[in-house]
Amino acid sequence: MSNGSSAERIATELRAELAGAPAGSRVPSTRSLTDRFGASPVTVQQAMRLLVRQGLVESRTGAGTFVRPSAPAPRADFGWQTAALGPVPSGGGEVGSTLQNPADDVIALHSGYPADDLLPVRAVRAALARASRSRSAIDRPPAAGVPELRTWFAHEVAEATTSAGGAPAASDVVVMPGGQSALSSVFRSLARPGDTVLMESPGYWGAIAAARQAGLVVVPVPRDGDGAVDPVVLAEAFERTRARLFYAMPHFANPTGSAWSPREASAILDVVRQNAAFLVEDDWAHDFALDVPVRPLVAEDPDGHVVYVRSLTKSLSPAVRIAAVIARGPAGSRIRTDRVIDGLYVSGVLQTAALEVVTAPGWAAHGRRMREQLRRRRDALVALVDAHLPGTLTAVPAGGLNLWLRLPDGSDAELFTARAASRGVLVSPGAEWFPAEPTGPFVRLNYSGPDPSRFGEAVRILADCL
């Protein structure tokens, strides 16, 4: 380079050389650079100052100049969004702890999904492969769902119907991309922002979040012990709030595991009818009935008071987000319209694969094996809890995937959960399952996700934490 090289040209050449140099490498001295570039010391020093300002090198007094570690990517400035978005919506939905992804060595008693060995993995993979090679990978399915799948959902309820006119038709079924999406659609369709929805307490965090996200006011109705809500208390809540929606899990509720008896179900449905309201029946655990069968309330409701939600995601695969809503009359029409506006239709590949699995000859046998494994897991975890955490189990559930524990009075459930997590055991804190303040220190344990051989280790750690 000729004499009189500019500082900018020197800085450009050095920048290219130093780009591949490891952090901490010494930059040649000013004297050597002066000789190399035939430039004055002042010009070289100006070039070095340019590199310093650009964050490529750093000068250390008495030591020299060195290559700096790679600078992190510049941070985006989202400050403008603070004014654009305004305050957080009052009572906005929050994501529950059940969706956190644990490390491999963690005992995950918090999960909401069954482990792979409880699922029809082979059948699902084969069905997805065949569906991907069929016309369903190309064609747009009907907005309400593939007709054969809608018929299957309707038939599942019809088998439990005993009253005349109670069985739903395929035309009453709308296929949804999972149970959570189904609940959101139902709340948006059947209520307006500011309306009240009554909910069992404790209840499913996802329903609480979906209702609040839809702008609804969630009013809790307490469960009567380990059973259903008291029909008298429910009637008073309807009268006080003028609500037209009551969301509930009559069968093996999440998180408590409790179920309504036929007598309780009949009394509650009478209250809903008397108030010209809708009961949103979330039959999330239909496939996990361990000791008693499920009889959907919608099977005994020819007049459209019950809006029924059933998901296949937990019993097929977390990747197969397929659910259905059964609703009659104008309510069903509104829900179908919401489905189209929200997402047009559900993937035909997923619908076709789900239909193949649930209509295959081996589906019933798989269900029996799966329930037997779940029963053994439940009983094993119950025995360990009784031995190491005596008095905490609220009830032995006849179905579902969870145990509901009440810790001793004075316990801090959040602190207990944090301590357990620090020792490699994840549980779900009880507070997130209440629409209002929790009524005690509760936690939920799921017996379908983790390796049951580690139940003993997990419960002993929980006992130590308590």
TIDO-192423 format. One record per residue: x, y negated, z negated of N, C-alpha, C in turn. Coordinates in steps of 0.02 Angstrom, whole numbers, padded with zeros to 5 digits, always signed. Last residue first. Layout:
XYZXYZXYZ/...
END
This chain:
-02084+01584-02570-02139+01562-02612-02116+01557-02685/-01968+01638-02519-01982+01567-02507-02036+01541-02554/-01985+01772-02556-01929+01733-02584-01943+01658-02577/-02094+01803-02475-02101+01807-02548-02046+01767-02582/-02036+01789-02349-02091+01745-02369-02101+01745-02444/-01945+01895-02356-01920+01827-02351-01974+01777-02371/-02036+02001-02361-01991+01990-02417-01961+01920-02416/-02095+01987-02235-02136+01974-02294-02092+01964-02356/-01985+02019-02149-02018+01954-02146-02056+01939-02210/-01953+02151-02183-01903+02098-02191-01937+02030-02194/-02076+02211-02144-02052+02214-02213-02002+02160-02228/-02083+02187-02004-02133+02159-02050-02108+02156-02122/-02001+02247-01916-01972+02192-01954-02022+02159-02001/-02073+02337-01846-02021+02365-01889-01988+02311-01932/-02155+02265-01762-02182+02283-01828-02129+02314-01874/-02100+02125-01680-02084+02196-01689-02108+02217-01758/-02236+02004-01657-02168+02026-01673-02162+02102-01676/-02380+01994-01616-02323+01972-01577-02257+02005-01594/-02483+02032-01698-02481+02061-01631-02418+02044-01593/-02505+01973-01819-02474+02039-01821-02469+02070-01751/-02479+01814-01885-02503+01851-01827-02467+01919-01825/-02533+01720-02022-02484+01768-01997-02516+01807-01939/-02557+01557-02083-02583+01611-02040-02525+01654-02017/-02584+01482-02244-02542+01496-02186-02573+01554-02147/-02642+01352-02356-02652+01412-02316-02596+01420-02265/-02686+01271-02493-02624+01287-02458-02629+01354-02421/-02846+01190-02458-02799+01227-02500-02736+01241-02461/-02922+01127-02367-02952+01137-02433-02907+01176-02480/-02858+00996-02262-02861+01066-02283-02887+01073-02353/-02962+00868-02192-02910+00887-02239-02915+00961-02257/-03030+00927-02037-03019+00873-02084-02964+00896-02132/-03019+01040-01960-03039+00978-01926-03031+00917-01971/-02882+01149-01983-02938+01115-02014-02955+01052-01976/-02766+01201-01937-02827+01238-01920-02889+01207-01951/-02657+01134-01984-02676+01120-01915-02740+01156-01894/-02636+01185-02114-02667+01119-02105-02693+01107-02034/-02568+01307-02120-02641+01306-02120-02672+01240-02102/-02433+01347-02009-02459+01312-02068-02534+01302-02063/-02381+01504-01956-02420+01445-01936-02449+01411-01999/-02210+01556-01966-02281+01565-01981-02316+01500-01962/-02057+01632-01933-02104+01579-01913-02175+01600-01931/-01906+01658-02008-01974+01685-02004-02022+01627-01988/-01776+01610-02033-01788+01652-01975-01857+01684-01971/-01756+01520-02131-01730+01587-02143-01751+01637-02088/-01822+01410-02089-01749+01403-02098-01716+01471-02110/-01953+01457-02096-01922+01447-02030-01846+01442-02036/-01972+01453-02235-01974+01517-02200-01939+01511-02132/-01967+01315-02256-01918+01358-02287-01914+01426-02252/-02081+01275-02182-02015+01251-02163-01960+01295-02193/-02183+01338-02255-02173+01354-02184-02103+01333-02161/-02168+01272-02378-02161+01345-02374-02146+01366-02302/-02201+01143-02340-02133+01157-02365-02119+01232-02361/-02336+01164-02306-02289+01137-02256-02217+01152-02276/-02392+01210-02426-02390+01254-02368-02341+01230-02315/-02348+01206-02584-02346+01160-02527-02338+01202-02464/-02447+01260-02722-02398+01272-02670-02404+01219-02615/-02554+01237-02803-02494+01199-02817-02439+01209-02766/-02612+01403-02800-02626+01333-02810-02562+01296-02831/-02532+01518-02686-02553+01498-02753-02564+01423-02758/-02601+01525-02518-02545+01525-02565-02570+01504-02634/-02700+01625-02425-02703+01566-02467-02647+01571-02519/-02690+01685-02259-02666+01688-02327-02676+01621-02363/-02753+01783-02137-02759+01716-02165-02743+01719-02239/-02691+01870-01997-02708+01871-02068-02706+01799-02093/-02745+01909-01827-02714+01868-01879-02736+01887-01949/-02813+01954-01716-02741+01962-01716-02706+01934-01778/-02970+02045-01708-02927+01987-01698-02854+02005-01704/-03053+02133-01844-03033+02123-01774-02990+02061-01769/-03084+02132-01974-03106+02190-01936-03088+02186-01862/-02961+02076-02092-03005+02064-02035-03023+02129-01999/-02967+02069-02260-02940+02111-02208-02985+02104-02147/-02943+01908-02338-02986+01964-02318-02948+02006-02267/-02842+01829-02395-02912+01810-02406-02960+01867-02388/-02697+01865-02483-02737+01883-02424-02811+01869-02438/-02640+01837-02607-02642+01784-02557-02687+01801-02498/-02628+01939-02700-02679+01888-02712-02683+01834-02659/-02452+01967-02681-02518+01988-02706-02565+01928-02718/-02343+01985-02589-02378+01921-02597-02448+01934-02624/-02301+02117-02591-02252+02065-02605-02282+01996-02614/-02416+02199-02571-02362+02220-02616-02317+02162-02636/-02498+02134-02481-02526+02152-02547-02470+02169-02596/-02408+02128-02374-02430+02066-02407-02459+02081-02476/-02398+02264-02343-02339+02227-02365-02358+02162-02400/-02529+02293-02304-02499+02329-02360-02438+02291-02387/-02543+02208-02192-02586+02199-02250-02554+02232-02311/-02451+02265-02104-02438+02198-02130-02481+02184-02192/-02512+02389-02082-02445+02386-02109-02430+02318-02139/-02635+02352-02027-02634+02387-02091-02565+02385-02123/-02593+02290-01906-02631+02253-01957-02625+02287-02025/-02530+02398-01843-02492+02338-01860-02527+02298-01915/-02639+02485-01826-02581+02506-01866-02539+02445-01887/-02719+02406-01744-02744+02428-01809-02686+02449-01854/-02639+02395-01630-02655+02335-01669-02678+02354-01739/-02645+02528-01588-02581+02498-01607-02592+02436-01650/-02781+02536-01560-02752+02580-01610-02684+02553-01633/-02794+02442-01457-02828+02430-01521-02800+02475-01576/-02718+02506-01357-02698+02441-01383-02730+02427-01450/-02792+02621-01333-02724+02626-01358-02701+02560-01389/-02912+02563-01286-02913+02606-01346-02843+02611-01376/-02867+02495-01171-02897+02459-01227-02898+02500-01291/-02825+02601-01090-02776+02553-01116-02804+02515-01176/-02949+02657-01064-02900+02696-01103-02846+02650-01130/-03007+02554-00987-03038+02574-01051-02988+02613-01095/-02919+02550-00875-02928+02492-00919-02957+02512-00987/-02906+02653-00783-02865+02656-00843-02875+02599-00892/-02987+02622-00673-03007+02677-00718-02967+02678-00783/-03006+02442-00657-02970+02503-00644-02991+02558-00693/-03059+02321-00688-03105+02370-00658-03071+02436-00642/-02955+02247-00737-03010+02261-00783-03061+02310-00754/-02867+02241-00624-02846+02272-00687-02907+02292-00729/-02941+02175-00524-02915+02242-00512-02898+02277-00578/-02965+02050-00585-03021+02095-00568-02997+02166-00558/-02835+01998-00589-02871+02012-00651-02928+02060-00639/-02809+01985-00451-02768+02030-00493-02804+02048-00557/-02905+01892-00414-02905+01958-00383-02866+02008-00425/-02867+01781-00494-02933+01811-00501-02935+01882-00473/-02738+01754-00445-02748+01774-00515-02815+01807-00525/-02770+01723-00311-02724+01778-00326-02734+01802-00397/-02852+01611-00320-02881+01674-00298-02836+01734-00312/-02848+01495-00450-02808+01534-00402-02842+01600-00385/-03001+01405-00463-02948+01443-00495-02913+01487-00443/-03039+01240-00398-03052+01312-00406-02992+01343-00441/-03044+01094-00434-03072+01124-00374-03089+01198-00382/-03016+01034-00556-02964+01073-00524-02985+01109-00461/-03115+00937-00591-03053+00942-00630-02999+00980-00591/-03221+00956-00503-03188+00890-00507-03120+00896-00541/-03253+01090-00528-03234+01069-00461-03195+01003-00464/-03286+01086-00664-03232+01131-00641-03207+01108-00573/-03396+01000-00665-03334+00979-00698-03275+01021-00674/-03490+01082-00600-03468+01019-00569-03402+00995-00599/-03505+01183-00694-03479+01199-00628-03453+01136-00592/-03561+01107-00798-03495+01139-00807-03465+01157-00740/-03684+01072-00742-03636+01020-00760-03565+01049-00768/-03743+01198-00727-03730+01157-00668-03678+01102-00684/-03757+01239-00860-03712+01275-00815-03695+01235-00753/-03851+01143-00900-03786+01146-00933-03736+01182-00888/-03966+01173-00824-03926+01113-00807-03858+01113-00841/-03951+01355-00839-03988+01293-00829-03943+01235-00810/-03822+01432-00941-03883+01433-00900-03912+01364-00892/-03658+01496-00941-03704+01443-00962-03762+01441-00914/-03508+01564-00975-03576+01583-00956-03623+01530-00985/-03345+01549-00918-03398+01517-00957-03465+01542-00930/-03192+01639-00924-03258+01627-00895-03301+01590-00945/-03018+01647-00873-03072+01649-00923-03138+01637-00887/-02849+01671-00846-02916+01683-00819-02965+01686-00878/-02695+01665-00819-02740+01619-00853-02810+01624-00820/-02577+01764-00837-02641+01770-00800-02693+01729-00837/-02472+01751-00922-02465+01722-00856-02530+01724-00815/-02503+01823-01035-02504+01750-01041-02498+01715-00973/-02613+01957-00991-02545+01929-00989-02551+01854-00999/-02731+02025-01051-02697+02044-00988-02624+02022-00989/-02772+01973-01172-02776+02046-01163-02744+02070-01098/-02757+01836-01163-02722+01872-01217-02723+01948-01207/-02837+01806-01048-02766+01792-01050-02729+01832-01103/-02971+01814-01036-02934+01876-01026-02859+01867-01035/-03099+01734-01133-03036+01732-01097-03006+01802-01091/-03261+01667-01137-03220+01726-01147-03157+01721-01104/-03394+01577-01200-03327+01571-01172-03289+01636-01189/-03562+01524-01178-03516+01577-01197-03449+01569-01162/-03682+01436-01253-03633+01429-01199-03574+01473-01218/-03847+01456-01299-03779+01479-01310-03739+01470-01246/-03968+01412-01252-03939+01376-01308-03866+01395-01319/-04039+01477-01149-03983+01434-01132-03954+01393-01190/-04137+01571-01169-04158+01502-01159-04101+01453-01150/-04100+01700-01203-04124+01689-01134-04136+01615-01119/-03995+01770-01298-04016+01700-01292-04038+01686-01220/-03922+01881-01326-03989+01877-01356-04018+01807-01349/-03799+01864-01270-03839+01920-01245-03910+01917-01272/-03737+01767-01342-03768+01746-01279-03812+01802-01250/-03675+01835-01444-03739+01803-01458-03775+01783-01394/-03600+01993-01412-03604+01922-01399-03673+01893-01413/-03542+02102-01517-03606+02092-01483-03615+02018-01472/-03403+02205-01537-03427+02137-01527-03494+02139-01491/-03386+02337-01662-03390+02310-01593-03415+02239-01592/-03264+02354-01792-03334+02347-01772-03337+02317-01702/-03126+02370-01796-03168+02412-01839-03242+02409-01821/-03070+02291-01691-03035+02350-01717-03081+02397-01756/-03076+02201-01549-03121+02225-01601-03094+02291-01628/-03012+02134-01447-02973+02153-01506-03018+02171-01565/-03084+02083-01344-03046+02145-01330-03007+02170-01391/-03136+01966-01401-03181+02019-01379-03144+02085-01370/-03083+01851-01456-03056+01915-01478-03098+01974-01455/-03153+01740-01407-03083+01747-01390-03055+01817-01404/-03283+01685-01384-03273+01757-01394-03200+01775-01377/-03361+01552-01439-03294+01568-01416-03278+01641-01433/-03504+01476-01403-03481+01539-01431-03413+01558-01401/-03578+01336-01440-03522+01357-01398-03490+01417-01432/-03744+01305-01446-03692+01341-01483-03638+01362-01433/-03837+01156-01428-03798+01209-01397-03750+01240-01447/-04004+01112-01485-03933+01103-01478-03901+01161-01441/-04128+01092-01548-04121+01082-01476-04048+01070-01458/-04140+01131-01677-04113+01065-01666-04101+01050-01592/-04185+01260-01668-04229+01211-01699-04205+01140-01688/-04071+01323-01615-04131+01314-01574-04177+01261-01602/-03985+01318-01726-03965+01286-01664-04027+01273-01620/-04058+01397-01816-04045+01327-01832-04027+01288-01768/-04052+01521-01749-04117+01489-01761-04108+01415-01776/-03917+01549-01758-03946+01534-01692-04015+01502-01699/-03910+01575-01895-03875+01517-01867-03903+01498-01799/-03986+01692-01905-04007+01632-01942-03974+01569-01913/-03913+01780-01824-03982+01764-01807-04005+01700-01841/-03790+01786-01892-03793+01760-01824-03864+01740-01804/-03829+01845-02013-03803+01777-02013-03808+01746-01943/-03867+01972-01964-03916+01930-01998-03894+01856-01999/-03746+02020-01909-03805+02009-01866-03857+01964-01899/-03611+01923-01980-03653+01982-01979-03712+01968-01932/-03467+01850-01909-03536+01843-01931-03570+01911-01931/-03301+01869-01973-03351+01880-01921-03420+01871-01951/-03130+01812-01998-03197+01828-02021-03246+01833-01962/-03004+01770-01963-03022+01839-01949-03092+01857-01968/-02955+01640-01975-02972+01677-02036-02985+01751-02024/-02924+01549-01871-02872+01592-01898-02894+01643-01950/-03022+01640-01768-02953+01618-01772-02953+01551-01810/-03142+01764-01812-03123+01695-01800-03048+01685-01807/-03221+01879-01768-03151+01881-01788-03117+01813-01776/-03348+01801-01690-03316+01867-01692-03242+01861-01707/-03393+01670-01683-03431+01718-01724-03395+01785-01734/-03328+01527-01682-03301+01592-01663-03337+01645-01705/-03407+01375-01622-03393+01426-01672-03362+01487-01640/-03478+01214-01610-03428+01260-01586-03411+01310-01641/-03621+01136-01569-03591+01171-01626-03543+01222-01597/-03697+00987-01513-03650+01041-01500-03625+01070-01566/-03771+00881-01547-03803+00928-01500-03756+00985-01482/-03798+00787-01698-03756+00822-01651-03797+00867-01606/-03848+00707-01797-03884+00709-01733-03842+00742-01679/-03795+00707-01924-03753+00682-01870-03789+00674-01803/-03895+00758-02010-03856+00699-02030-03820+00667-01970/-03945+00870-01945-03990+00814-01961-03951+00751-01975/-03830+00951-01937-03865+00930-01876-03908+00869-01890/-03805+00966-02074-03756+00931-02033-03788+00908-01967/-03917+01039-02114-03907+00972-02142-03858+00932-02100/-03891+01157-02044-03951+01117-02028-03945+01046-02054/-03775+01198-02111-03772+01182-02040-03832+01139-02020/-03826+01224-02237-03775+01171-02230-03770+01150-02157/-03910+01331-02202-03938+01270-02232-03890+01211-02224/-03821+01428-02154-03870+01398-02108-03901+01334-02137/-03651+01422-02189-03717+01426-02220-03768+01393-02175/-03543+01509-02077-03566+01448-02108-03635+01460-02139/-03487+01677-02121-03512+01625-02076-03525+01561-02115/-03356+01726-02230-03405+01743-02179-03423+01685-02135/-03282+01708-02342-03247+01736-02284-03295+01755-02229/-03365+01564-02393-03319+01616-02413-03281+01641-02352/-03438+01496-02266-03462+01519-02332-03419+01578-02353/-03350+01363-02187-03371+01433-02189-03390+01452-02260/-03408+01194-02170-03367+01245-02203-03396+01315-02194/-03395+01097-02032-03445+01132-02071-03410+01191-02104/-03328+00939-01978-03320+01008-02002-03380+01033-02041/-03344+00852-01832-03370+00854-01900-03366+00926-01925/-03262+00757-01716-03266+00824-01743-03288+00821-01817/-03314+00662-01587-03302+00658-01659-03314+00727-01688/-03233+00659-01426-03288+00678-01471-03266+00670-01544/-03141+00639-01325-03171+00581-01357-03227+00596-01405/-03074+00745-01277-03133+00725-01239-03168+00665-01270/-02984+00762-01378-02958+00736-01315-03015+00713-01270/-03068+00820-01471-03044+00753-01483-03016+00721-01420/-03086+00944-01408-03143+00901-01422-03121+00829-01433/-02954+00993-01406-02991+00982-01343-03050+00936-01353/-02923+01004-01543-02885+00959-01500-02923+00943-01436/-03016+01102-01582-03015+01037-01615-02981+00985-01571/-02974+01207-01501-03041+01178-01491-03045+01109-01523/-02847+01230-01553-02855+01211-01483-02923+01181-01468/-02869+01272-01684-02838+01207-01673-02848+01183-01601/-03016+01347-01741-02962+01350-01692-02935+01280-01676/-03047+01314-01917-03064+01337-01850-03005+01330-01804/-03108+01323-02089-03058+01310-02037-03079+01339-01970/-03252+01261-02011-03189+01242-02042-03169+01293-02095/-03343+01247-01860-03325+01284-01920-03258+01261-01946/-03404+01090-01802-03357+01146-01796-03349+01180-01863/-03504+00983-01703-03495+01018-01766-03449+01077-01754/-03472+00834-01621-03473+00907-01613-03460+00937-01682/-03545+00680-01571-03521+00723-01625-03523+00796-01603/-03489+00556-01451-03537+00604-01478-03503+00648-01531/-03382+00487-01400-03417+00458-01457-03468+00504-01488/-03406+00538-01234-03361+00509-01284-03399+00473-01339/-03535+00664-01224-03503+00603-01200-03456+00576-01254/-03558+00838-01180-03559+00781-01227-03523+00722-01195/-03544+00935-01085-03604+00936-01127-03608+00880-01178/-03422+00918-01018-03484+00924-00980-03546+00913-01023/-03319+00914-01110-03329+00856-01066-03398+00858-01034/-03336+01040-01169-03344+00979-01210-03356+00919-01166/-03311+01124-01058-03375+01127-01093-03386+01063-01133/-03178+01091-01027-03231+01080-00979-03299+01078-01012/-03111+01134-01143-03108+01064-01123-03165+01047-01075/-03139+01272-01137-03166+01231-01192-03166+01157-01173/-03069+01306-01019-03141+01316-01023-03171+01274-01078/-02937+01281-01055-02968+01240-01002-03044+01246-01004/-02926+01385-01148-02918+01315-01169-02949+01268-01118/-02944+01503-01072-02994+01483-01121-02988+01411-01143/-02909+01494-00893-02893+01504-00963-02944+01476-01010/-02974+01425-00777-02903+01441-00783-02882+01445-00857/-03136+01508-00755-03094+01452-00778-03021+01473-00781/-03287+01542-00672-03219+01564-00688-03175+01503-00702/-03449+01543-00729-03399+01501-00696-03330+01525-00719/-03607+01621-00716-03536+01626-00735-03494+01577-00695/-03734+01633-00670-03725+01594-00731-03652+01588-00752/-03730+01721-00566-03736+01649-00549-03729+01604-00610/-03735+01842-00628-03670+01819-00603-03672+01745-00587/-03843+01820-00772-03830+01841-00703-03761+01815-00682/-03866+01885-00939-03850+01833-00890-03839+01862-00821/-04002+01955-01027-03941+01968-00989-03928+01912-00939/-04125+01926-01083-04065+01900-01115-04003+01907-01073/-04243+01979-01037-04223+01914-01011-04159+01887-01040/-04274+02065-01186-04294+02054-01117-04273+01983-01096/-04133+02115-01286-04196+02080-01277-04211+02068-01203/-04008+02173-01282-04064+02215-01302-04132+02182-01290/-03847+02175-01212-03912+02142-01215-03967+02192-01233/-03725+02225-01188-03742+02215-01258-03811+02186-01267/-03714+02227-01051-03711+02291-01085-03732+02285-01159/-03708+02093-01018-03771+02129-01008-03772+02195-01044/-03575+02061-01036-03624+02036-01084-03689+02076-01079/-03520+02129-00928-03492+02140-00994-03541+02117-01048/-03588+02072-00820-03603+02141-00839-03577+02156-00909/-03525+01947-00811-03596+01951-00828-03615+02021-00852/-03395+01988-00774-03406+01952-00837-03479+01956-00859/-03426+02048-00648-03397+02088-00702-03407+02054-00770/-03473+01939-00574-03518+01994-00588-03492+02036-00646/-03355+01867-00565-03412+01837-00601-03462+01892-00619/-03284+01955-00485-03260+01941-00553-03316+01910-00595/-03357+01951-00366-03351+02015-00402-03327+02004-00474/-03344+01813-00326-03409+01842-00346-03403+01906-00386/-03223+01706-00393-03234+01763-00350-03298+01800-00372/-03289+01541-00434-03252+01602-00447-03268+01656-00397/-03342+01420-00403-03364+01450-00466-03328+01515-00482/-03284+01396-00277-03269+01351-00333-03288+01383-00400/-03213+01538-00193-03271+01496-00211-03256+01455-00274/-03040+01520-00137-03095+01556-00168-03155+01510-00181/-02958+01503+00014-02984+01465-00043-03042+01503-00073/-02831+01621+00065-02898+01592+00067-02914+01552+00005/-02704+01670+00028-02710+01619+00080-02777+01583+00076/-02708+01769-00062-02649+01726-00065-02654+01668-00016/-02818+01841-00027-02826+01795-00084-02765+01750-00092/-02782+01930+00069-02808+01866+00092-02816+01816+00034/-02632+02004-00006-02700+02005+00020-02721+01935+00044/-02515+01999-00071-02512+02022-00001-02582+02022+00032/-02548+01965-00197-02507+01917-00160-02501+01936-00086/-02615+02077-00241-02653+02017-00227-02614+01967-00186/-02508+02164-00261-02557+02179-00208-02597+02116-00190/-02442+02098-00366-02407+02111-00303-02456+02124-00247/-02541+02098-00463-02518+02034-00437-02482+02044-00370/-02550+02236-00487-02608+02200-00461-02587+02132-00431/-02423+02265-00538-02445+02296-00476-02503+02258-00444/-02426+02186-00655-02376+02174-00603-02397+02204-00536/-02535+02245-00723-02537+02174-00704-02487+02160-00648/-02489+02376-00744-02549+02365-00704-02553+02293-00680/-02377+02353-00827-02370+02384-00761-02430+02369-00716/-02439+02291-00941-02388+02256-00901-02383+02286-00831/-02557+02276-01031-02552+02321-00973-02502+02294-00921/-02486+02251-01197-02518+02227-01136-02512+02278-01080/-02411+02286-01302-02483+02289-01313-02521+02271-01249/-02281+02261-01269-02301+02331-01275-02375+02340-01290/-02272+02120-01272-02277+02154-01208-02303+02226-01215/-02378+02053-01404-02314+02072-01376-02325+02114-01312/-02510+01929-01394-02484+01996-01408-02417+02008-01374/-02501+01759-01452-02507+01807-01397-02478+01875-01416/-02474+01664-01545-02544+01676-01530-02555+01729-01477/-02352+01674-01679-02373+01676-01609-02448+01687-01601/-02296+01679-01803-02337+01621-01788-02374+01628-01721/-02203+01771-01830-02270+01786-01856-02318+01729-01841/-02065+01813-01765-02117+01765-01745-02186+01787-01768/-01911+01810-01822-01971+01851-01830-02031+01805-01821/-01773+01775-01712-01824+01751-01759-01882+01801-01762/-01684+01803-01613-01674+01836-01677-01725+01816-01730/-01721+01724-01503-01728+01797-01499-01724+01831-01567/-01819+01580-01553-01758+01612-01532-01766+01688-01536/-01989+01539-01499-01938+01556-01548-01874+01583-01516/-02082+01406-01444-02044+01464-01419-01987+01480-01466/-02243+01358-01501-02170+01349-01502-02135+01414-01482/-02378+01378-01508-02348+01375-01442-02273+01364-01443/-02423+01368-01637-02422+01435-01607-02388+01436-01539/-02437+01241-01684-02371+01273-01693-02367+01339-01656/-02536+01141-01567-02523+01180-01627-02456+01216-01626/-02542+00973-01514-02526+01042-01496-02506+01081-01558/-02683+00866-01537-02614+00883-01551-02603+00957-01535/-02792+00736-01474-02774+00806-01484-02700+00816-01497/-02832+00588-01570-02810+00622-01509-02788+00693-01524/-02886+00502-01665-02902+00573-01668-02883+00611-01606/-02883+00363-01559-02899+00387-01626-02919+00460-01624/-02750+00351-01444-02822+00361-01456-02834+00390-01525/-02622+00235-01481-02639+00306-01472-02713+00314-01486/-02632+00072-01401-02629+00117-01460-02647+00188-01441/-02556+00048-01237-02592+00026-01296-02588+00077-01352/-02497+00065-01112-02539+00118-01139-02581+00096-01198/-02426-00055-01089-02472-00030-01039-02521+00021-01067/-02342-00071-01199-02397-00119-01189-02449-00093-01140/-02262+00043-01180-02293+00029-01245-02352-00018-01237/-02203+00043-01057-02263+00082-01064-02299+00068-01131/-02086-00030-01066-02143-00063-01035-02208-00025-01046/-01993+00062-01116-02024+00013-01162-02085-00020-01133/-01919+00155-01053-01992+00163-01050-02029+00112-01094/-01779+00159-00966-01812+00115-01013-01887+00121-01004/-01667+00297-00959-01721+00258-00930-01754+00217-00985/-01492+00293-00987-01559+00308-01012-01611+00264-00978/-01368+00358-00879-01402+00300-00909-01473+00317-00929/-01284+00505-00928-01326+00470-00879-01362+00413-00913/-01133+00483-01023-01199+00512-01011-01238+00472-00960/-00968+00485-00953-01022+00447-00985-01089+00481-00973/-00840+00595-00987-00893+00575-00940-00949+00541-00977/-00712+00521-01088-00759+00575-01073-00813+00549-01026/-00582+00421-01009-00637+00430-01057-00678+00492-01039/-00409+00426-00994-00474+00441-00961-00526+00454-01015/-00314+00292-01071-00332+00362-01062-00400+00368-01027/-00169+00195-01103-00236+00198-01074-00252+00270-01056/-00078+00174-01259-00084+00174-01187-00157+00176-01166/-00040+00148-01391-00037+00217-01365-00041+00220-01290/-00059+00019-01435+00004+00051-01452+00011+00121-01425/-00231+00037-01426-00176-00008-01445-00115+00033-01466/-00300+00111-01290-00287+00122-01361-00224+00083-01380/-00426+00091-01174-00360+00070-01194-00353+00078-01270/-00509+00204-01066-00509+00165-01128-00437+00151-01147/-00603+00225-00913-00543+00232-00953-00551+00191-01017/-00734+00209-00867-00694+00265-00843-00632+00277-00884/-00818+00101-00890-00822+00158-00935-00781+00218-00913/-00807-00015-00822-00849+00036-00791-00853+00100-00832/-00716-00082-00899-00785-00105-00900-00833-00054-00870/-00601-00008-00863-00626-00006-00932-00699-00027-00935/-00588-00042-00730-00602+00027-00747-00628+00034-00818/-00559-00180-00745-00618-00158-00707-00638-00087-00726/-00438-00172-00812-00496-00199-00848-00561-00182-00812/-00358-00122-00712-00372-00079-00770-00432-00105-00809/-00355-00232-00626-00385-00170-00603-00403-00125-00661/-00285-00323-00708-00354-00338-00688-00390-00275-00664/-00162-00258-00713-00201-00265-00774-00274-00282-00759/-00123-00274-00579-00135-00207-00606-00177-00210-00669/-00109-00415-00576-00158-00382-00533-00175-00312-00558/-00005-00432-00668-00070-00463-00682-00125-00429-00640/+00104-00367-00608+00075-00340-00669+00006-00368-00684/+00077-00362-00428+00101-00395-00488+00070-00362-00550/+00112-00218-00325+00070-00273-00348+00100-00304-00411/+00150-00099-00273+00183-00160-00249+00144-00221-00268/+00099+00018-00318+00055-00020-00274+00088-00083-00247/+00209+00069-00393+00174+00110-00344+00135+00069-00293/+00248-00034-00479+00295-00009-00428+00258+00029-00373/+00129-00043-00553+00155-00102-00518+00203-00080-00462/+00122+00083-00608+00071+00064-00559+00093+00002-00519/+00230+00077-00696+00231+00125-00641+00180+00108-00588/+00187-00030-00780+00249-00035-00741+00249+00013-00683/+00069+00021-00838+00065-00037-00794+00127-00044-00751/+00069+00204-00832+00081+00138-00863+00076+00082-00812/-00065+00318-00791+00003+00291-00782+00009+00220-00810/-00169+00381-00920-00165+00344-00858-00094+00316-00851/-00184+00541-00993-00153+00474-00995-00151+00444-00925/-00340+00621-01027-00278+00617-00987-00251+00545-00989/-00462+00619-01088-00403+00614-01130-00337+00611-01093/-00545+00732-00978-00550+00678-01027-00488+00679-01072/-00460+00776-00824-00493+00793-00887-00494+00734-00935/-00496+00707-00663-00449+00715-00719-00487+00731-00783/-00574+00676-00557-00567+00746-00574-00521+00759-00632/-00569+00536-00554-00634+00569-00557-00628+00642-00578/-00448+00477-00536-00465+00495-00604-00531+00534-00609/-00447+00450-00399-00398+00497-00427-00420+00523-00495/-00550+00356-00386-00554+00419-00349-00506+00471-00378/-00498+00254-00465-00562+00285-00483-00569+00353-00449/-00385+00214-00395-00377+00249-00459-00441+00285-00480/-00447+00152-00286-00404+00210-00275-00395+00249-00339/-00517+00048-00350-00553+00097-00310-00512+00160-00300/-00415-00027-00411-00465+00007-00453-00502+00061-00415/-00352-00076-00296-00315-00032-00342-00364+00008-00384/-00453-00155-00245-00430-00099-00205-00391-00050-00248/-00469-00249-00348-00525-00207-00330-00502-00145-00291/-00347-00315-00352-00366-00275-00409-00422-00227-00391/-00261-00305-00192-00308-00335-00239-00324-00287-00296/-00089-00310-00151-00150-00271-00156-00196-00302-00208/+00034-00372-00135-00026-00415-00137-00090-00376-00137/+00116-00259-00024+00115-00306-00080+00053-00348-00077/+00028-00112+00036+00069-00172+00043+00066-00214-00019/+00043+00059+00000+00000+00000+00000+00045-00061+00000/
END
